[in-house]
């Protein structure tokens, strides 16, 4: 990499791209503008480009003689969060939510940084083609936040159309000191399931509660009972998180609604534990409905599903060694095991090849930056952007064939 590190990337233009993407975030499967920006930069760098893969996904392929195929992935979607960073390039965007009602939109998880880093890495690898052999597949994935984008791209024939990779690499910004990277072999992120539970009652006038089956009371009892699942049904050595993120019922103060909806998020490091917790949630909701005299059982609507993210141990250590060689040992740390979730592992699993996912520091100082998914989350542009570009290139070069010159 040292032979071509200075060329191929305009740092100022890349930073401008990042700020532009941050100002114009897009929700899952609506990343049209973001996809267009990525596709243009890939074409300019000499990649064969296909858009609309899996909905709004973009794939850029750079074939450079015989050798392994390396898939580098960046997710593109933003979140329904109202930005409060105060940045001059802060988002004021709104977009229709799942129910058609406009919601504020923000890159509160750093996917704008991921896209910018992969664009820069793709340009750098193109500029340095004399130094490696093989194929680079740059994948800009939609809808990571709902756990659907990776599967959508695979279902749209990703590997049949563009080739099956020999390794998959991806990164994610976290509130670690900017310019640092962190990795770990083995289990990195937990599995997750999210779904809506609709509880049915019998509505009526608020002055006549004796004539109704109140779904708000039913929902409140369900929420309280759900708090016992992790505390009393999950062993201390097992970890799980159960969150009731939303409770919605009624439209007016003098009307008792006829239904209430809970949105539940469940996370665990073990798929069996996750299945047990999901089953417990169903059991409790069904039982509370029956105990309340509900006219019919609850209905369940899936929202998202994520597998665990597991780094191939050997590949992870190879990437870690490459990071230490590139950044110095002082800028490379151990990534904590997190119970958050990702769908990037679907790419490696589908291909039956090693995958490695690492953390990219994006904070001015450790412990001082707001976390992901908050309205104040704002990566420091540099050195985050440069480190992210170089990390992706360093990882790719652990698999691509070196060419002397």
Buried (B, 14 or more C-beta within 10 A) or exposed (E): BEEBBEEBBEEEEBBEBBBBBBBBBBBBBBBBBBBEBBBEBBEEBBBEBBBEBBBBBBBBBBBBEEBBBBBBBBBBBBBBBBBBBEEEBBBEBEBEEEEEEEBBBBBBBBBBBBBBBBBBBBBBBBBBBEBBBBBBBBBBBBBBBBBBBBBBBBEBEBBEEBBBBBBBBBBBBBBBBBBBBBBBBEBBBBBBBBBBBBBBBBBBEBEEEEEBBBBBBBBBBBBEBBEEBBEEBBEEEBBBBBEBEEBEBBEEEEEBBBBBBBBBBBBBBBEEBBBBBBEBBBEBBBEBBEEBEBEEEBEBEEBBBBBBBBBBEEBBBBBBEBBBEBBEEEBBBEBEEBBBBBBBBBBBBBBEBBBBBBBBBBBEEEEEBBEBBBBEBBBBBBBBBBBBBBBBBBBBBBBBBEBEE
